[in-house]
Amino acid sequence: MQCSRWTNTLLLGAVLFLTDAAAVGHDAAAPASDGRSAIDWLRAIQTAAMQADYTGTITYQRGDEIRSSHIVHYFDGTAPRERVLMLDGRPREFIREGDEVHCLYPKVRRLVIEHAGAHASFPALGHFDVSRVLEHYVLTAGALERVAGIDCRVLQLTPRDSLRYGYKLWVESKSGLLLKVQVLGTADAVIEQIAFSDVRIGEPISMVELKPSWSTTGWDVVQHASHKIELIRQGWSVTAPEGFQVVTEVERSLRGDSNQAALQAVYSDGLATISVFIEPGAAQADPGPLQQHGPFSAFMRRVGDARITAVGEVPPETTRSIADSVRFVASH
């Protein structure tokens, strides 16, 4: 989990940071395995990530980079509560209640508060509309394999075009919780993977386990404020790649500075997401080359006095295409 993908994106992004695909309706209804259709599997993953109670250790691997975190997730019947403690690198922790995330940085005694919207961090799979996912991916079910000592059904989501990556999923059948995911590139090469190395599902969780590891009394508090907008009313036009639809459009303060703001639009095909940031009046800087880090690609360009940054969990060509589409059309 991150203190909003937006925060990392600005830091990373400005420079940077199954079968035939014909008949969507047939694929959506076809039995996958365990008596579940493709839609049933995706709904189970979606529901479990939000509503199941679970705790464990998550390992993230990309190339020779390996990181781990401890997660405690609790659903109170109306909204999720979650604590994620990073176990590698500089100490940091993320406390989530509903759509509000508190990001704790004890070394600098700083608390950053963000509104993260719908939960999409692992073991969630995305902000997806199940029917839309199956318009762009074909789901097939495979054998049972163990993850963290638990039998899981192996699923594969194969993209119907070259605009997006594929995914291989390991799902605990009873709860529907996603225990492992691999992002797949050309010829199913693994670009990154995230998995539980140990996990407890459905066991009682003490509220003490959801409390921060540090007292934040006396810390600097930074609030990343945002409010909804419509880009077109701000004079901007963005053409998303085929299959990607706008999820949200907001104006955000940058690094807690209400006088410095960026417009952000998030697009999704149901699984993959692309963020476009527009920073009017940003300091002059040469556009950065197209960059890639694991499944994330980033591209920056200028339109007039505005800096445009696109960052997405998609192939580089897809990120560049949406960045190149940004136009200033008129003042409203």
N, C-alpha and C positions, 0 to 999 in steps of 0.2 A: 504494500500500500504506500502511496505517496501523499504528501500534503498537497493534494490536488495535482492532477497531471498538468494543469495550467502552470503552476509554479515551476515545476521542473522543465516545462516546455520553454518558458521564457529564458530560463538560465541556459538550457541546452540548445534551444532552437534558434535564438538570435544569432548564435555563432554556429550552431548546433552545439544539440544533445539528442455401390457406388458405381458409378456406372455411367451410362449415357445420360447427358444433361438435357435430354428432350423432355417432355411432359412433367412440369413442376407438380401438378396436382397428383399425378401417380406416385411420384417420389415421396410427397408429403404423407400420403396415406399408407404407403407400403410398410408392412411389419419390419422392424429393425431387429429385435431380438427380445427375449424375456417377455414376450407378449406386448411390447411397447412399439408404437410407431415412431417415426423420426420426430414428429411433433411432440409426442409423449416424452421422449428422452430430453428434448430441449426444454420443455416446460418443467420437468423434474429437476434439471440442473439449475434453472432459473429460480425455482421455488426454494430448493435446499440452500442455496448460497445466501438467501435472504432470511429464511425462517428456521433453519435447523440450528441447534446449539452444538457447537464444536470448539475444540481447542487442540492446538498442536504446533509443530515446527514446520515451517515452509522453507524449502531450499530453492533458490533461483539460480539458474546457470545459463550463461551466454558466453560462448567461446571459452576462454580460460578464466573467466570471472565467475565466482561462486559467492552468493550471499545467502544469509538465512535470517529468519525472523520468527518470533513466537506470536501466535494469534489466539485470542479468546473472542468468540463470537456468541452473542446471546440475543434471542428474539423475545421481546416482552409481550408479544401478541399484537402489537400495533407498529412498532418500529425496531430496527436492529440497533444493538449496542455492541461496540467492538473495541478491543485494545490490541495494537500491533507494536511489539517492541523489536527494534532492529538489533540483531545479535552480532553484527560485524561492522567494522568501521566506526565512525564517530557515533556516540550515543544519541539516540533519538527515538521518539515514541509517538504514536498516533492514536488518539482517543476519539471514537466516533459515537455520536448519539443522533440517530435519524440522519439528516443530511448535513449536520454540522460536525466538522472535524477540528480537533485541537492538536496541533503539531508541536511537540515539546523538544527543545534543543537545550539540554542542561549545560553544555559547555559554555554557551554564550547567554544562558539564563533568558531565553526568549520563548514566548508562546505565540504561535501564529494560528489565527482562527480563520477557517475557510468554510464556505458552504459548497459541499461537494455534489449535491444533487443525488441522483440515483446511484446506488452502489455498483461499481463495476470492477473492483479489484478482485484478484484471485481469492477464493474459488468461484466468484461470479465469472461469467463468460462474456458479458457485454450488456449494453442497454438494448436488448434485442426484442423485436417483435418476431415471434416464432415463424409466422408465415413469410415474413420478409427474408429471414435467414435462408429458408429453403428455396427462395427465388434465385439466390446467388451461390449457394453451396449444395452439394449432394452429400447426404449423410448415409454412411454404411456402418453396420455393426460387425464386430469381429469376435474373437475368443475372449475368455476370461483370463486376466493376468493380475498378479498381486502388486499392490502399492502399499507401502507401510504395513505390510502383513495382512492386508485386506483384499479380498477378491473384488475385482472391478471389471465391468464390461468395457471393452475397448471400442471406441467409436472414431470414425474419421469423417471430417468435413472437407470435401474436395471442392475448391473453387471452380466455378463454371467459366472463368476467364482469367486473364493475366493481371487484372487490376488489384487482386487481393491474394493473401497467403492462404494456405491450408492449415488445418488444425487436427491434431490427434488427441483424443480425450480418453481418460481413464475415469470411469464413473462408478461409485459404490451403488450397487443396484437398489438396495432397500431404501436408503435415504435419498438417493439421487445426487449426493454431494460429489462434486468434481474433485478428485484427489491428485490428478496430474494432467498437465496440458503441454503439448509441444506445438510450436509454431513451425510450419513446414514451408520451405521454399521450393526452388526448382528440383525436380526429381525426388521430392519428399525429403530433401536435406533439412536437418533440424537446425533452425536458426536460434531458438532459445527454448528452454523448458522450465516449468515451475511445478513443484510437487511437494506434497506432504511427506516428510521423512518419518513422522509419527503423528497420530491423530486419534482423538477420542470424539465419537459422534453420539449425541443424544444423552450424554451423562450430565448430571446436575452441575451447574456453574454457580459458584459463590460470587456475590457482587463485589467482594474484595478483589477478585481477579480482574475486574474491569476498572479498578482505580489506577490513576497515574503512578508511575514509579517514583516520581519526585514531586515535592511540594512546589507550586509555582508562585508562592507568595513573594512579592518583590521583583518578579521577572518583568522584562519588557513585554508588552502585549501588542501584537500587530494584527489588525483586522483587514483582510483583503475584501473590501466591499465590492459588490456588483449589483447591477440591476439590468432587467431585461430590456432589449432594444429590438429594432428591426433594421438590419443593415441597409436595406434599400432606402429607408427613411433617413439614414445617415449619409446617403449618396453613394453607397458602395454596392457593387454587383459581384457575385461569386458564382461560377458555374461548377457544380460538383461533378465528379466522375460518375459514370453510369452506375445506378444502383445505390448511390449514396444520397441520403436525405438529411436535411438540417434537423438537428436535435435541439439545439439551443443557440440563442444569440444574446450576448450580454456585453455590457461595458464594465471593465474591471479597473480598479486602481492598481497601480504597479508598486509592488513592494511596500504597500501601506501608504503610498503617497497619493492623496486624493487629487492633487494637481497634475499628476501624470497618469494617463489612462490608455488602455488599449481596448479595441473592439475585438471580441472573440466570437467566432462561429464554429460550432462543432457539428461534423457530419458523420453519419454512420450508415453502414449497409446492414446493420443488425448485429454484427460482431466487431468488425474493424472500425476504427474511428480516425478521423483526420480533424485537426484543429487549425483554423486560420486566424492569425492575429494581425490586426491592422493598427499601427501606432502612428497616428498623425503627428507631424512635427517632431518625429524622433531624430536624434542626433544623426548627422550624416555618417554613413559608413558604406564601404563597398559591399555589394551583395555577396554573401558567402556562397561557395560552391555547394552543389547538392551533396549532402552528407548522409551516411548511414551508420547506425549503431545497433546491431542486432536487428530486430524487426522494425525499429524506428528509423524513419528517414526524415530529413529536414531540408528545406530550401528557403532562401531569403532573397527578396528582390525589393526594389523601390518603385513606388508609383507616386510621382510628384514628390511631395515632402513626407510621404508616409512610408514606413518600413513594413513590408509584408513578410510574414513568416508562416510557413505551413509545416506542420509536423504530424506524422501519421504512422500508424502500425500497418503500413502497406508498402508495397514495392516502391522504390524511389521514383519511378516514372509516374506513378499515380499522384504522389505528393507534388512533384513538379508541375503536373498538369493543372492541379487546382490552384497552385500559387500563380501560375501564368495566366489563369483566367480572371484574376482579380482586376476590376476596373472601377475607377471613380466616374460615376455617371452624371450626378447632379446633386445640388444641395436641396434639401427638403425642409 
